């Protein structure tokens, strides 16, 4: 499943959902890299 997360105030990343953390943040994979951030609301 592809998800979009926010890393900072204006940087967003879209990738394959790897894991949802207990604090609500998500980990997404883009190629070989993993990024952690807050999900963008629908």
mmCIF entry with sequence, helices, sheets and N, C-alpha, C, O atoms, coordinates in Angstrom:
data_MODEL
# 
_entry.id   MODEL 
# 
_entity.id                         1 
_entity.type                       polymer 
_entity.pdbx_number_of_molecules   1 
# 
_entity_poly.entity_id                      1 
_entity_poly.type                           'polypeptide(L)' 
_entity_poly.nstd_linkage                   no 
_entity_poly.nstd_monomer                   no 
_entity_poly.pdbx_seq_one_letter_code       
;(UNK)(UNK)(UNK)(UNK)(UNK)(UNK)(UNK)(UNK)(UNK)(UNK)(UNK)(UNK)(UNK)(UNK)(UNK)(UNK)
(UNK)(UNK)(UNK)(UNK)(UNK)(UNK)(UNK)(UNK)(UNK)(UNK)(UNK)(UNK)(UNK)(UNK)(UNK)(UNK)
(UNK)(UNK)(UNK)(UNK)(UNK)(UNK)(UNK)(UNK)(UNK)(UNK)
;
_entity_poly.pdbx_seq_one_letter_code_can   XXXXXXXXXXXXXXXXXXXXXXXXXXXXXXXXXXXXXXXXXX 
_entity_poly.pdbx_strand_id                 A 
# 
loop_
_entity_poly_seq.entity_id 
_entity_poly_seq.num 
_entity_poly_seq.mon_id 
_entity_poly_seq.hetero 
1 1  UNK n 
1 2  UNK n 
1 3  UNK n 
1 4  UNK n 
1 5  UNK n 
1 6  UNK n 
1 7  UNK n 
1 8  UNK n 
1 9  UNK n 
1 10 UNK n 
1 11 UNK n 
1 12 UNK n 
1 13 UNK n 
1 14 UNK n 
1 15 UNK n 
1 16 UNK n 
1 17 UNK n 
1 18 UNK n 
1 19 UNK n 
1 20 UNK n 
1 21 UNK n 
1 22 UNK n 
1 23 UNK n 
1 24 UNK n 
1 25 UNK n 
1 26 UNK n 
1 27 UNK n 
1 28 UNK n 
1 29 UNK n 
1 30 UNK n 
1 31 UNK n 
1 32 UNK n 
1 33 UNK n 
1 34 UNK n 
1 35 UNK n 
1 36 UNK n 
1 37 UNK n 
1 38 UNK n 
1 39 UNK n 
1 40 UNK n 
1 41 UNK n 
1 42 UNK n 
# 
_struct_asym.id          A 
_struct_asym.entity_id   1 
# 
_struct_sheet.id               AA1 
_struct_sheet.type             ? 
_struct_sheet.number_strands   5 
_struct_sheet.details          ? 
# 
loop_
_struct_sheet_order.sheet_id 
_struct_sheet_order.range_id_1 
_struct_sheet_order.range_id_2 
_struct_sheet_order.offset 
_struct_sheet_order.sense 
AA1 1 2 ? anti-parallel 
AA1 2 3 ? anti-parallel 
AA1 3 4 ? anti-parallel 
AA1 4 5 ? anti-parallel 
# 
loop_
_struct_sheet_range.sheet_id 
_struct_sheet_range.id 
_struct_sheet_range.beg_label_comp_id 
_struct_sheet_range.beg_label_asym_id 
_struct_sheet_range.beg_label_seq_id 
_struct_sheet_range.pdbx_beg_PDB_ins_code 
_struct_sheet_range.end_label_comp_id 
_struct_sheet_range.end_label_asym_id 
_struct_sheet_range.end_label_seq_id 
_struct_sheet_range.pdbx_end_PDB_ins_code 
_struct_sheet_range.beg_auth_comp_id 
_struct_sheet_range.beg_auth_asym_id 
_struct_sheet_range.beg_auth_seq_id 
_struct_sheet_range.end_auth_comp_id 
_struct_sheet_range.end_auth_asym_id 
_struct_sheet_range.end_auth_seq_id 
AA1 1 UNK A 2  ? UNK A 6  ? UNK A 2  UNK A 6  
AA1 2 UNK A 12 ? UNK A 20 ? UNK A 12 UNK A 20 
AA1 3 UNK A 25 ? UNK A 30 ? UNK A 25 UNK A 30 
AA1 4 UNK A 33 ? UNK A 39 ? UNK A 33 UNK A 39 
AA1 5 UNK A 2  ? UNK A 6  ? UNK A 2  UNK A 6  
# 
loop_
_atom_site.group_PDB 
_atom_site.id 
_atom_site.type_symbol 
_atom_site.label_atom_id 
_atom_site.label_alt_id 
_atom_site.label_comp_id 
_atom_site.label_asym_id 
_atom_site.label_entity_id 
_atom_site.label_seq_id 
_atom_site.pdbx_PDB_ins_code 
_atom_site.Cartn_x 
_atom_site.Cartn_y 
_atom_site.Cartn_z 
_atom_site.occupancy 
_atom_site.B_iso_or_equiv 
_atom_site.pdbx_formal_charge 
_atom_site.auth_seq_id 
_atom_site.auth_comp_id 
_atom_site.auth_asym_id 
_atom_site.auth_atom_id 
_atom_site.pdbx_PDB_model_num 
ATOM 1   N N  . UNK A 1 1  ? 0.846  -1.164 0.000  1.00 0.00 ? 1  UNK A N  1 
ATOM 2   C CA . UNK A 1 1  ? 0.000  0.000  0.000  1.00 0.00 ? 1  UNK A CA 1 
ATOM 3   C C  . UNK A 1 1  ? 0.899  1.237  0.000  1.00 0.00 ? 1  UNK A C  1 
ATOM 4   O O  . UNK A 1 1  ? 1.834  1.316  0.797  1.00 0.00 ? 1  UNK A O  1 
ATOM 5   N N  . UNK A 1 2  ? 0.636  2.184  -0.863 1.00 0.00 ? 2  UNK A N  1 
ATOM 6   C CA . UNK A 1 2  ? 1.432  3.406  -0.947 1.00 0.00 ? 2  UNK A CA 1 
ATOM 7   C C  . UNK A 1 2  ? 0.839  4.462  -0.015 1.00 0.00 ? 2  UNK A C  1 
ATOM 8   O O  . UNK A 1 2  ? -0.366 4.715  -0.026 1.00 0.00 ? 2  UNK A O  1 
ATOM 9   N N  . UNK A 1 3  ? 1.707  5.068  0.787  1.00 0.00 ? 3  UNK A N  1 
ATOM 10  C CA . UNK A 1 3  ? 1.294  6.106  1.744  1.00 0.00 ? 3  UNK A CA 1 
ATOM 11  C C  . UNK A 1 3  ? 2.182  7.330  1.567  1.00 0.00 ? 3  UNK A C  1 
ATOM 12  O O  . UNK A 1 3  ? 3.310  7.230  1.086  1.00 0.00 ? 3  UNK A O  1 
ATOM 13  N N  . UNK A 1 4  ? 1.657  8.487  1.964  1.00 0.00 ? 4  UNK A N  1 
ATOM 14  C CA . UNK A 1 4  ? 2.415  9.734  1.946  1.00 0.00 ? 4  UNK A CA 1 
ATOM 15  C C  . UNK A 1 4  ? 2.599  10.204 3.380  1.00 0.00 ? 4  UNK A C  1 
ATOM 16  O O  . UNK A 1 4  ? 1.645  10.252 4.157  1.00 0.00 ? 4  UNK A O  1 
ATOM 17  N N  . UNK A 1 5  ? 3.843  10.552 3.724  1.00 0.00 ? 5  UNK A N  1 
ATOM 18  C CA . UNK A 1 5  ? 4.155  11.041 5.066  1.00 0.00 ? 5  UNK A CA 1 
ATOM 19  C C  . UNK A 1 5  ? 4.851  12.392 4.963  1.00 0.00 ? 5  UNK A C  1 
ATOM 20  O O  . UNK A 1 5  ? 5.389  12.748 3.915  1.00 0.00 ? 5  UNK A O  1 
ATOM 21  N N  . UNK A 1 6  ? 4.832  13.138 6.062  1.00 0.00 ? 6  UNK A N  1 
ATOM 22  C CA . UNK A 1 6  ? 5.516  14.425 6.155  1.00 0.00 ? 6  UNK A CA 1 
ATOM 23  C C  . UNK A 1 6  ? 6.727  14.243 7.057  1.00 0.00 ? 6  UNK A C  1 
ATOM 24  O O  . UNK A 1 6  ? 6.608  13.725 8.167  1.00 0.00 ? 6  UNK A O  1 
ATOM 25  N N  . UNK A 1 7  ? 7.909  14.675 6.571  1.00 0.00 ? 7  UNK A N  1 
ATOM 26  C CA . UNK A 1 7  ? 9.136  14.550 7.352  1.00 0.00 ? 7  UNK A CA 1 
ATOM 27  C C  . UNK A 1 7  ? 9.430  15.805 8.165  1.00 0.00 ? 7  UNK A C  1 
ATOM 28  O O  . UNK A 1 7  ? 9.991  15.720 9.257  1.00 0.00 ? 7  UNK A O  1 
ATOM 29  N N  . UNK A 1 8  ? 9.063  16.940 7.653  1.00 0.00 ? 8  UNK A N  1 
ATOM 30  C CA . UNK A 1 8  ? 9.312  18.209 8.338  1.00 0.00 ? 8  UNK A CA 1 
ATOM 31  C C  . UNK A 1 8  ? 8.154  19.138 8.098  1.00 0.00 ? 8  UNK A C  1 
ATOM 32  O O  . UNK A 1 8  ? 7.008  18.704 7.976  1.00 0.00 ? 8  UNK A O  1 
ATOM 33  N N  . UNK A 1 9  ? 8.451  20.418 8.029  1.00 0.00 ? 9  UNK A N  1 
ATOM 34  C CA . UNK A 1 9  ? 7.377  21.386 7.820  1.00 0.00 ? 9  UNK A CA 1 
ATOM 35  C C  . UNK A 1 9  ? 6.888  21.396 6.372  1.00 0.00 ? 9  UNK A C  1 
ATOM 36  O O  . UNK A 1 9  ? 5.737  21.754 6.119  1.00 0.00 ? 9  UNK A O  1 
ATOM 37  N N  . UNK A 1 10 ? 7.738  21.012 5.420  1.00 0.00 ? 10 UNK A N  1 
ATOM 38  C CA . UNK A 1 10 ? 7.314  21.091 4.018  1.00 0.00 ? 10 UNK A CA 1 
ATOM 39  C C  . UNK A 1 10 ? 7.869  19.961 3.141  1.00 0.00 ? 10 UNK A C  1 
ATOM 40  O O  . UNK A 1 10 ? 7.773  20.040 1.916  1.00 0.00 ? 10 UNK A O  1 
ATOM 41  N N  . UNK A 1 11 ? 8.435  18.935 3.727  1.00 0.00 ? 11 UNK A N  1 
ATOM 42  C CA . UNK A 1 11 ? 8.984  17.817 2.951  1.00 0.00 ? 11 UNK A CA 1 
ATOM 43  C C  . UNK A 1 11 ? 8.078  16.602 3.120  1.00 0.00 ? 11 UNK A C  1 
ATOM 44  O O  . UNK A 1 11 ? 7.836  16.144 4.236  1.00 0.00 ? 11 UNK A O  1 
ATOM 45  N N  . UNK A 1 12 ? 7.579  16.085 1.988  1.00 0.00 ? 12 UNK A N  1 
ATOM 46  C CA . UNK A 1 12 ? 6.744  14.890 2.041  1.00 0.00 ? 12 UNK A CA 1 
ATOM 47  C C  . UNK A 1 12 ? 7.383  13.793 1.198  1.00 0.00 ? 12 UNK A C  1 
ATOM 48  O O  . UNK A 1 12 ? 8.103  14.061 0.237  1.00 0.00 ? 12 UNK A O  1 
ATOM 49  N N  . UNK A 1 13 ? 7.100  12.546 1.585  1.00 0.00 ? 13 UNK A N  1 
ATOM 50  C CA . UNK A 1 13 ? 7.647  11.372 0.908  1.00 0.00 ? 13 UNK A CA 1 
ATOM 51  C C  . UNK A 1 13 ? 6.506  10.402 0.661  1.00 0.00 ? 13 UNK A C  1 
ATOM 52  O O  . UNK A 1 13 ? 5.660  10.193 1.531  1.00 0.00 ? 13 UNK A O  1 
ATOM 53  N N  . UNK A 1 14 ? 6.484  9.812  -0.521 1.00 0.00 ? 14 UNK A N  1 
ATOM 54  C CA . UNK A 1 14 ? 5.479  8.814  -0.855 1.00 0.00 ? 14 UNK A CA 1 
ATOM 55  C C  . UNK A 1 14 ? 6.194  7.505  -1.134 1.00 0.00 ? 14 UNK A C  1 
ATOM 56  O O  . UNK A 1 14 ? 7.128  7.455  -1.935 1.00 0.00 ? 14 UNK A O  1 
ATOM 57  N N  . UNK A 1 15 ? 5.749  6.437  -0.465 1.00 0.00 ? 15 UNK A N  1 
ATOM 58  C CA . UNK A 1 15 ? 6.382  5.139  -0.647 1.00 0.00 ? 15 UNK A CA 1 
ATOM 59  C C  . UNK A 1 15 ? 5.509  4.019  -0.124 1.00 0.00 ? 15 UNK A C  1 
ATOM 60  O O  . UNK A 1 15 ? 4.360  4.221  0.267  1.00 0.00 ? 15 UNK A O  1 
ATOM 61  N N  . UNK A 1 16 ? 6.090  2.834  -0.128 1.00 0.00 ? 16 UNK A N  1 
ATOM 62  C CA . UNK A 1 16 ? 5.380  1.624  0.299  1.00 0.00 ? 16 UNK A CA 1 
ATOM 63  C C  . UNK A 1 16 ? 5.402  1.550  1.823  1.00 0.00 ? 16 UNK A C  1 
ATOM 64  O O  . UNK A 1 16 ? 6.459  1.651  2.446  1.00 0.00 ? 16 UNK A O  1 
ATOM 65  N N  . UNK A 1 17 ? 4.229  1.372  2.409  1.00 0.00 ? 17 UNK A N  1 
ATOM 66  C CA . UNK A 1 17 ? 4.114  1.285  3.865  1.00 0.00 ? 17 UNK A CA 1 
ATOM 67  C C  . UNK A 1 17 ? 4.831  0.041  4.378  1.00 0.00 ? 17 UNK A C  1 
ATOM 68  O O  . UNK A 1 17 ? 4.549  -1.076 3.945  1.00 0.00 ? 17 UNK A O  1 
ATOM 69  N N  . UNK A 1 18 ? 5.756  0.251  5.302  1.00 0.00 ? 18 UNK A N  1 
ATOM 70  C CA . UNK A 1 18 ? 6.485  -0.845 5.938  1.00 0.00 ? 18 UNK A CA 1 
ATOM 71  C C  . UNK A 1 18 ? 5.900  -1.173 7.310  1.00 0.00 ? 18 UNK A C  1 
ATOM 72  O O  . UNK A 1 18 ? 5.703  -2.339 7.652  1.00 0.00 ? 18 UNK A O  1 
ATOM 73  N N  . UNK A 1 19 ? 5.624  -0.121 8.093  1.00 0.00 ? 19 UNK A N  1 
ATOM 74  C CA . UNK A 1 19 ? 5.197  -0.336 9.473  1.00 0.00 ? 19 UNK A CA 1 
ATOM 75  C C  . UNK A 1 19 ? 4.543  0.923  10.019 1.00 0.00 ? 19 UNK A C  1 
ATOM 76  O O  . UNK A 1 19 ? 4.913  2.034  9.641  1.00 0.00 ? 19 UNK A O  1 
ATOM 77  N N  . UNK A 1 20 ? 3.568  0.750  10.912 1.00 0.00 ? 20 UNK A N  1 
ATOM 78  C CA . UNK A 1 20 ? 2.971  1.857  11.656 1.00 0.00 ? 20 UNK A CA 1 
ATOM 79  C C  . UNK A 1 20 ? 3.467  1.765  13.091 1.00 0.00 ? 20 UNK A C  1 
ATOM 80  O O  . UNK A 1 20 ? 3.363  0.714  13.722 1.00 0.00 ? 20 UNK A O  1 
ATOM 81  N N  . UNK A 1 21 ? 4.000  2.855  13.602 1.00 0.00 ? 21 UNK A N  1 
ATOM 82  C CA . UNK A 1 21 ? 4.557  2.875  14.956 1.00 0.00 ? 21 UNK A CA 1 
ATOM 83  C C  . UNK A 1 21 ? 3.463  3.185  15.975 1.00 0.00 ? 21 UNK A C  1 
ATOM 84  O O  . UNK A 1 21 ? 2.429  3.750  15.621 1.00 0.00 ? 21 UNK A O  1 
ATOM 85  N N  . UNK A 1 22 ? 3.685  2.816  17.247 1.00 0.00 ? 22 UNK A N  1 
ATOM 86  C CA . UNK A 1 22 ? 2.682  3.037  18.298 1.00 0.00 ? 22 UNK A CA 1 
ATOM 87  C C  . UNK A 1 22 ? 2.308  4.513  18.499 1.00 0.00 ? 22 UNK A C  1 
ATOM 88  O O  . UNK A 1 22 ? 1.200  4.812  18.945 1.00 0.00 ? 22 UNK A O  1 
ATOM 89  N N  . UNK A 1 23 ? 3.219  5.433  18.173 1.00 0.00 ? 23 UNK A N  1 
ATOM 90  C CA . UNK A 1 23 ? 2.931  6.864  18.362 1.00 0.00 ? 23 UNK A CA 1 
ATOM 91  C C  . UNK A 1 23 ? 2.205  7.487  17.172 1.00 0.00 ? 23 UNK A C  1 
ATOM 92  O O  . UNK A 1 23 ? 1.984  8.698  17.156 1.00 0.00 ? 23 UNK A O  1 
ATOM 93  N N  . UNK A 1 24 ? 1.824  6.673  16.165 1.00 0.00 ? 24 UNK A N  1 
ATOM 94  C CA . UNK A 1 24 ? 1.059  7.162  15.029 1.00 0.00 ? 24 UNK A CA 1 
ATOM 95  C C  . UNK A 1 24 ? 1.883  7.451  13.792 1.00 0.00 ? 24 UNK A C  1 
ATOM 96  O O  . UNK A 1 24 ? 1.329  7.631  12.708 1.00 0.00 ? 24 UNK A O  1 
ATOM 97  N N  . UNK A 1 25 ? 3.212  7.499  13.938 1.00 0.00 ? 25 UNK A N  1 
ATOM 98  C CA . UNK A 1 25 ? 4.066  7.721  12.776 1.00 0.00 ? 25 UNK A CA 1 
ATOM 99  C C  . UNK A 1 25 ? 4.123  6.461  11.910 1.00 0.00 ? 25 UNK A C  1 
ATOM 100 O O  . UNK A 1 25 ? 3.806  5.366  12.374 1.00 0.00 ? 25 UNK A O  1 
ATOM 101 N N  . UNK A 1 26 ? 4.528  6.626  10.654 1.00 0.00 ? 26 UNK A N  1 
ATOM 102 C CA . UNK A 1 26 ? 4.635  5.504  9.726  1.00 0.00 ? 26 UNK A CA 1 
ATOM 103 C C  . UNK A 1 26 ? 6.040  5.434  9.158  1.00 0.00 ? 26 UNK A C  1 
ATOM 104 O O  . UNK A 1 26 ? 6.739  6.441  9.046  1.00 0.00 ? 26 UNK A O  1 
ATOM 105 N N  . UNK A 1 27 ? 6.439  4.214  8.799  1.00 0.00 ? 27 UNK A N  1 
ATOM 106 C CA . UNK A 1 27 ? 7.704  4.000  8.105  1.00 0.00 ? 27 UNK A CA 1 
ATOM 107 C C  . UNK A 1 27 ? 7.357  3.578  6.684  1.00 0.00 ? 27 UNK A C  1 
ATOM 108 O O  . UNK A 1 27 ? 6.610  2.621  6.480  1.00 0.00 ? 27 UNK A O  1 
ATOM 109 N N  . UNK A 1 28 ? 7.907  4.301  5.690  1.00 0.00 ? 28 UNK A N  1 
ATOM 110 C CA . UNK A 1 28 ? 7.678  3.962  4.291  1.00 0.00 ? 28 UNK A CA 1 
ATOM 111 C C  . UNK A 1 28 ? 9.017  3.684  3.616  1.00 0.00 ? 28 UNK A C  1 
ATOM 112 O O  . UNK A 1 28 ? 10.048 4.230  4.007  1.00 0.00 ? 28 UNK A O  1 
ATOM 113 N N  . UNK A 1 29 ? 8.986  2.828  2.598  1.00 0.00 ? 29 UNK A N  1 
ATOM 114 C CA . UNK A 1 29 ? 10.191 2.462  1.849  1.00 0.00 ? 29 UNK A CA 1 
ATOM 115 C C  . UNK A 1 29 ? 10.137 3.094  0.470  1.00 0.00 ? 29 UNK A C  1 
ATOM 116 O O  . UNK A 1 29 ? 9.135  3.000  -0.239 1.00 0.00 ? 29 UNK A O  1 
ATOM 117 N N  . UNK A 1 30 ? 11.248 3.748  0.102  1.00 0.00 ? 30 UNK A N  1 
ATOM 118 C CA . UNK A 1 30 ? 11.429 4.292  -1.246 1.00 0.00 ? 30 UNK A CA 1 
ATOM 119 C C  . UNK A 1 30 ? 12.733 3.696  -1.760 1.00 0.00 ? 30 UNK A C  1 
ATOM 120 O O  . UNK A 1 30 ? 13.817 4.116  -1.358 1.00 0.00 ? 30 UNK A O  1 
ATOM 121 N N  . UNK A 1 31 ? 12.624 2.724  -2.642 1.00 0.00 ? 31 UNK A N  1 
ATOM 122 C CA . UNK A 1 31 ? 13.817 2.014  -3.096 1.00 0.00 ? 31 UNK A CA 1 
ATOM 123 C C  . UNK A 1 31 ? 14.389 1.221  -1.934 1.00 0.00 ? 31 UNK A C  1 
ATOM 124 O O  . UNK A 1 31 ? 13.714 0.357  -1.373 1.00 0.00 ? 31 UNK A O  1 
ATOM 125 N N  . UNK A 1 32 ? 15.637 1.513  -1.573 1.00 0.00 ? 32 UNK A N  1 
ATOM 126 C CA . UNK A 1 32 ? 16.286 0.833  -0.452 1.00 0.00 ? 32 UNK A CA 1 
ATOM 127 C C  . UNK A 1 32 ? 16.255 1.660  0.831  1.00 0.00 ? 32 UNK A C  1 
ATOM 128 O O  . UNK A 1 32 ? 16.718 1.196  1.873  1.00 0.00 ? 32 UNK A O  1 
ATOM 129 N N  . UNK A 1 33 ? 15.712 2.887  0.769  1.00 0.00 ? 33 UNK A N  1 
ATOM 130 C CA . UNK A 1 33 ? 15.720 3.770  1.932  1.00 0.00 ? 33 UNK A CA 1 
ATOM 131 C C  . UNK A 1 33 ? 14.402 3.717  2.683  1.00 0.00 ? 33 UNK A C  1 
ATOM 132 O O  . UNK A 1 33 ? 13.335 3.554  2.092  1.00 0.00 ? 33 UNK A O  1 
ATOM 133 N N  . UNK A 1 34 ? 14.497 3.859  4.010  1.00 0.00 ? 34 UNK A N  1 
ATOM 134 C CA . UNK A 1 34 ? 13.318 3.922  4.871  1.00 0.00 ? 34 UNK A CA 1 
ATOM 135 C C  . UNK A 1 34 ? 13.195 5.340  5.426  1.00 0.00 ? 34 UNK A C  1 
ATOM 136 O O  . UNK A 1 34 ? 14.189 5.953  5.816  1.00 0.00 ? 34 UNK A O  1 
ATOM 137 N N  . UNK A 1 35 ? 11.964 5.854  5.457  1.00 0.00 ? 35 UNK A N  1 
ATOM 138 C CA . UNK A 1 35 ? 11.690 7.177  5.991  1.00 0.00 ? 35 UNK A CA 1 
ATOM 139 C C  . UNK A 1 35 ? 10.599 7.058  7.043  1.00 0.00 ? 35 UNK A C  1 
ATOM 140 O O  . UNK A 1 35 ? 9.660  6.276  6.891  1.00 0.00 ? 35 UNK A O  1 
ATOM 141 N N  . UNK A 1 36 ? 10.729 7.844  8.120  1.00 0.00 ? 36 UNK A N  1 
ATOM 142 C CA . UNK A 1 36 ? 9.741  7.849  9.194  1.00 0.00 ? 36 UNK A CA 1 
ATOM 143 C C  . UNK A 1 36 ? 9.135  9.240  9.302  1.00 0.00 ? 36 UNK A C  1 
ATOM 144 O O  . UNK A 1 36 ? 9.855  10.238 9.312  1.00 0.00 ? 36 UNK A O  1 
ATOM 145 N N  . UNK A 1 37 ? 7.807  9.304  9.383  1.00 0.00 ? 37 UNK A N  1 
ATOM 146 C CA . UNK A 1 37 ? 7.141  10.594 9.514  1.00 0.00 ? 37 UNK A CA 1 
ATOM 147 C C  . UNK A 1 37 ? 5.676  10.441 9.835  1.00 0.00 ? 37 UNK A C  1 
ATOM 148 O O  . UNK A 1 37 ? 5.161  9.333  9.989  1.00 0.00 ? 37 UNK A O  1 
ATOM 149 N N  . UNK A 1 38 ? 5.015  11.580 9.933  1.00 0.00 ? 38 UNK A N  1 
ATOM 150 C CA . UNK A 1 38 ? 3.572  11.589 10.244 1.00 0.00 ? 38 UNK A CA 1 
ATOM 151 C C  . UNK A 1 38 ? 2.771  11.441 8.959  1.00 0.00 ? 38 UNK A C  1 
ATOM 152 O O  . UNK A 1 38 ? 3.112  12.050 7.945  1.00 0.00 ? 38 UNK A O  1 
ATOM 153 N N  . UNK A 1 39 ? 1.711  10.640 8.989  1.00 0.00 ? 39 UNK A N  1 
ATOM 154 C CA . UNK A 1 39 ? 0.893  10.466 7.785  1.00 0.00 ? 39 UNK A CA 1 
ATOM 155 C C  . UNK A 1 39 ? 0.114  11.737 7.457  1.00 0.00 ? 39 UNK A C  1 
ATOM 156 O O  . UNK A 1 39 ? -0.280 12.487 8.349  1.00 0.00 ? 39 UNK A O  1 
ATOM 157 N N  . UNK A 1 40 ? -0.101 11.964 6.162  1.00 0.00 ? 40 UNK A N  1 
ATOM 158 C CA . UNK A 1 40 ? -0.897 13.090 5.704  1.00 0.00 ? 40 UNK A CA 1 
ATOM 159 C C  . UNK A 1 40 ? -2.357 12.686 5.789  1.00 0.00 ? 40 UNK A C  1 
ATOM 160 O O  . UNK A 1 40 ? -2.731 11.603 5.340  1.00 0.00 ? 40 UNK A O  1 
ATOM 161 N N  . UNK A 1 41 ? -3.187 13.554 6.365  1.00 0.00 ? 41 UNK A N  1 
ATOM 162 C CA . UNK A 1 41 ? -4.617 13.273 6.493  1.00 0.00 ? 41 UNK A CA 1 
ATOM 163 C C  . UNK A 1 41 ? -5.312 13.243 5.140  1.00 0.00 ? 41 UNK A C  1 
ATOM 164 O O  . UNK A 1 41 ? -4.871 13.893 4.192  1.00 0.00 ? 41 UNK A O  1 
ATOM 165 N N  . UNK A 1 42 ? -6.382 12.497 5.058  1.00 0.00 ? 42 UNK A N  1 
ATOM 166 C CA . UNK A 1 42 ? -7.115 12.364 3.794  1.00 0.00 ? 42 UNK A CA 1 
ATOM 167 C C  . UNK A 1 42 ? -7.873 13.627 3.459  1.00 0.00 ? 42 UNK A C  1 
ATOM 168 O O  . UNK A 1 42 ? -8.545 13.690 2.429  1.00 0.00 ? 42 UNK A O  1 
# 
